[in-house]
Amino acid sequence: MDSAIRELAEAIWGQLVPGGSSNLDLALRAKLAIETNLLGRTTIPFGLDRLTDREAAAYLGCRAEMLNDRHRRWRHKIPEPYVIARQKFWRRSELDAWIEAQRQTGASDEN
């Protein structure tokens, strides 16, 4: 019985989570789900909006080394991180605004 339940759980999990998803991706998705579905608010508390350098890099689709390089952040106009206890954090909402600005700049460059 336990093996049947385990197989069923793994099959359901396989349908919910795309193949190759890392723990980092799952943590990021969980934060976004909490923010949008459970809180029902427009202002997001820093604790939920906060991304580590690895999470921010996964969110942006780049390497964490790029975010940790001040010159590269400045060149790409990426928002500056918040430093708390010597750790860098980014607000996802600020990264969203930056992504949207990049999209609009790219669209105007094409015209």
Helices and strands as residue ranges (DSSP letters): H 2-16, H 23-33, I 34-39, H 46-49, E 50-52, H 53-60, H 64-68, H 70-76, E 82-84, E 87-91, H 92-110
